[in-house]
Amino acid sequence: MSDTLEAMTAVRWGLAAKLFATLLVLGAIAVVVTAALGYVRSRDALEEAIYDQLTATRIAKARQVETYFRTTRDELRLLASSKMVLDALHGMREGVDELDRQRPPEEMRKKVEAWYAENVLPHLQRMYGKDASVQEYLPGQRSGTYLQYHYIVNNPHAGERRALLDDAGDGSKYSAVHALYHPLLRAAARTTGFWDFMIADARDGRLVYAMLKEIDFATSLREGPYRKSNVAAAVARCLAATEPSTVCLEDYAPYVPSDGAPIAFMAAPIFDGGAVAGVLIAQLSIEEIDKAVTSNRQWSREGFGRTGEAYIVGPGRYLRSGVREFYEQPDAYFARLAATGTPPQEIDAIRRYSTPILHQKIDNAAVTSALSGTEGTGRITDYDGTPVLASWGPLSIPGVKWALIAKKDTAEAFAPVDRLQRDLLLVGGLALVAVLIIGAWLSRSLAGPLAELTAGVRRFAAGNYDVKVSARTTDEIGQLCTAFNSMVDEIHAKNDMIEAKNRENEELLLNVLPAPIANRLRGGEQSIADGFAEVTVAFADLVGFTALSSEMPPHDVVALLNGLFTRFDQAAQELGIEKIKTVGDAYMAVCGLPNPVPDHADRMVRMAIRMVHICREHALENRVPFRLRIGINSGPVIAGVIGRSKYIYDLWGDTVNLASRMESAGVADSIQVTRSVYERLKDRYVFEARGTLDIKGKGEVEAWLLRV
C-alpha cells in the first residue's frame, strides 16, 4: 500500500514539474518574442510616421516659397506693363539727362565723399574684413553725385526712412517728376511687399529711380561700382528680352548697398513701342524666405521638436535660409562648425555678416539628391555631423535651382522607442516573475474537482457570463478549466464589441437622419412620410464656384467646400435648423420640422444672413472669388425617408420648388424671399421689393431682397 502511494506521488510531482517547466519556457518565449517584435514594429512605424511628417512639412513650405516667387513675378510683370511706370521712366530719364549737362558744385561732391567715408566705409570693412577704397563706390556721373547728395546725404531722414522724402526741394526737373511718381511707386512696393523698387534706363543701365535710396541709386549697372552684381545681371538679361512677359530672377547674393545682406533681384522689361525702354526691378529680401522656412523661428509649434528644422540650399551648396542652432544657440553653433572641420574663412564670414545664409556650405546626400531634382527620405549625416532623419526635394522656381531639406535628429526621433525598449525590459522581467508564480500555482492547482467545472458551465448556460472556475488540478481537468475561462472571456469581449458596434451604428444613423426620424426607423416603421403645414425652406448656391473649381485640384475643391459647409452646419445646429442635403456647391436646409417651431421663418433668415457672412470670411481666408446666393420660401411640405441601403431624408412640394427658384433667380450676397416670408418678417427686416419674376412652372411671382 505504501509503495503504491509513493508511486502515485512520484507520478503526480513528475507531471507538475513538467507542466511548470513548460509554462516557464513558453512564457519566456512569449515575453521575449513579444518584446522584440513590439520594439521592431514600433521603431519602424515611428520612423515611417516621422518621414511622413517631415515630407508633409517640406511640401507645405515648398509651396509657400514657390507661391511667394510666383506672386512676386505676376505683380512685377503687371507693374512693368503699366503706363505709370513707363511715364515715370521717361520723366526721370529726362531729369537725369538735364542734370548730366550741369556740373555739380565742388562742395557738393566733397560732402558726398565725406558721407561715404563716414557711413559706407565701415560697412565695407566689416563685410570684406580689410580696408576698402571709397572711390570705387562713388557714383560716376554728374547726375549721380547730384541725386545722391539731395536724396541720400542731405535727406532729412536716415536709413530705410529715406524713402519718405518725396521732393528734395532743389527745383530740378528730376525732383518734380520724383515728387509726382515716388508716392505711387512707394505705395506699390509696400502693397506688393517688395524690399526695394528700382527702375533702370535701357540706354546705359543707370538706376534712374530707387525707392529706398540706397547707395546704388543713380549709378550705372554697366559701368558703375555694381556692374558685377546680381542686379546688373538681371537687368542685362531683361534688356535683351523680346517678349513683354519676360521676368528675370537672379539668385540671392551679398549686396553691398544693402550692407552685404543676401538680396535677390527680380526684373521685368518695360516696353515702349515694341522696344525695351527700361527695366523694373524688385529687390527681394531673404527675410521673407527665411521666415517661411524657419517657421518664423517657431520650430516647436510646427512639430519639429527640439532639434528638427528645414533649410534651403542653392547652387554651390550654400544656404538660402538660416539654420536653427545659429538662432537658438550661436555659441554652440560656431563651436560645432569648428569641430566638424568647417573652413575658418567660412566661419569668419558667418560672424562678419551675422548670418549663415550664402556663407555656410552644406554637402550631404540629401542636398546632392535634391539639387539633382530628386525627392526622397532617409537617414543622413547632417551639416553638424549629427545623424538625422530627413526628407528632401527640389523647389520649382524658374530662374533658381534650390533644394529644401526637412530633418530631425535621430536621437530625438527615436526617443519614444528607446523609452519603450526600457519599459519592455522592465515589463518583460515582471512578466517572467509572474509566469514563475503562476506556473507554480497552476502546477499545484490542476486537481480541482470536475463538479466545479460542471457548475460553472451550468451557470454560464443560465446567462451568468462572468462565471469563472478555479483550475486547481494537475491533469486534463485543469486544462479544460482554463479553456473554459478563456472561452468565457472571449465571448464577453465579443459581446462588448457587438454592443460598441451597435452604438456606432446608432451614431451614424443620427448623423444621416433627424433624431425623431431615426427613432421611428429603429422602432420598426417601414415607410416614413409626414406632412408639415408651416415650415421655411432655404436653398443656397455658390456663385462663381464652377469656374473656380475647374482651375483647382480636386483635393483643394473638396477641402474648400468641406470647410465652408462645416461652418454652415455649425450655424444650423445653433439656430435649430435641419440640414437636408448638399448637392455639389448647393446647400439645402429647413426650419420647422420634424419638430415645429413658431419662428421658423425668422430663424431661417438669421441663418441665411450668417451664411453670407461665413461665405465672405471663408472666401477671404482662402483667397478665392466666390459669393453666396440664397432663396427662402415658407409653406407646407411633405417630408420622408427614401432608400434602404443608403437612407436620405428629403422634402417635396411647391414650397420646396419655389424656394429653389428663389435661389436660382436671386442676386449674389443677397437673400431673395417670397411673399409668405416677407409678410412674416417685414417688421423685423428691411426688405427691398424686386417686383415680379417669371418663375418656370409658377408664372409671375413676387420677390423681395434682403441685402447683406
C-alpha angles and dihedrals in degrees: 000000000000090000090055092050091050091050092050091048091051091050092047094050091045092058092046092051092049092049091047092050091047093051091047094051094044092047092050092049092048093049094047096044093044093048094046094045092045091051095048094044092046092050092049093046093048092049091051091048091051091050089050091049093047092047093049091049092046093051092048092051091045090054090048093052093043091049090051092056094041092051092046091051093051094047093047093048090050093051093046090057094050123108090229093064093045092050091047090052093051094045095047092044090056091047092051091048090053091051092048089060090059128068112229116232115270090237090057091052092050092050090053091051091047091050091051091050092051101038109021104035096063090053091049091052091049093049098045099030091227141069116293133194117243090204090070091062103041116112109262104208126072091241089052093057091044096049095043089051094053099036102033114017097035095032111126088218127066135216116346090354089072085088088071092073109097101170124026089203094228094123094237123142089241092057091050091053091042091052089053101046105024095077089050095047092044091053090048091051093048092047094051094041097241114160091216135359122211140173122210124200113235092219099068105354091251118161098235090175136029122169098209094041096225119168092274089069113118093005126125117249090204101051105006131096093277098049090117096047126109091251089059089052092050092049092047091053093048093048088061092050121122099184125069088218092064117124121181120205123190119195123247117284135161106279117203097207088056092052091265094300117154105267132177124197129213115190136184127192119247107221123206117182094340095311130096108255097173146329130259111215130197117198109215118203119215089229095084092052092043092051092050096047097040092045087244084298091298097118097155093057090060094052099262093125119201100325108020124109145145128233140175124232123194138185114325085029091269121148121263093186135035126267123236100240092054090061100037104034110014095169093052089044095057092042090053092048090054092046093052094053101258109169112261092233089058092051090046091052091051090052094046095049094036091228137081090215110118090358107067116072119210118194116176139126094269093054092047092050096044094047088053088058099258128130121212151136132228149113115298140162109253130220092274094051094256120136108241142173108238144183118199142177143150126272118235102226118138111234099025136067109215136160127208120210126188116190147163129198113262092227093058094039094055097036092105090052091048089053088048090053091054091046091049091053091051094045091044091054091048090047092053090051089050090050090053092051095043092045091053091048095047093048089060097038106055093094094078116140121271088227091070091054091047091050089050091052091050092050089049091050089051090058103267098134093174094064118129131180128210117245104212102145131094096216138067091294090069091051090051090051091052092048090049092052090049091050091051091050092049093049090047091051092049091050089052089049092051091050091050091050090050090053090049091051090051091051091049091050091051090052090056101039136031112266097250091050092047090051091052091051091050088049090063104261109153099192122032119189126147136177121224120196099202126027136131120234125197132191122192129187133183112241112219095009096116093059091042094050092053089064096046131077113257092246092055091048092053093044091050094050094042092053092049097045092046089059089047089052091052091051091048092051092050092051096043094249124147118227109217103186149312123235114190105307093343124103126200126193138164135201124203102044150127082001111035118231125187096223097049094131094050092048092050093050090049088050091051092050090050091048092055091051091046090051092051093049092047092049092050094046092050096036095233127139108232135120137195129250118193134188124191133189134170128211145087123328140176116232129188150142120265130184135039110219092035115026122211128181109213143170132229137185143077091290090062094044093049092048088053091050090049088057097045091048093042135106126253116260089015138097116229116201138182127238092265090061093039094054091051097048108024091108092052103043136035105242125189115220111235097183123227125333127204101239119191109249092006106061118209112007127177116235138185130200128220106196117208 
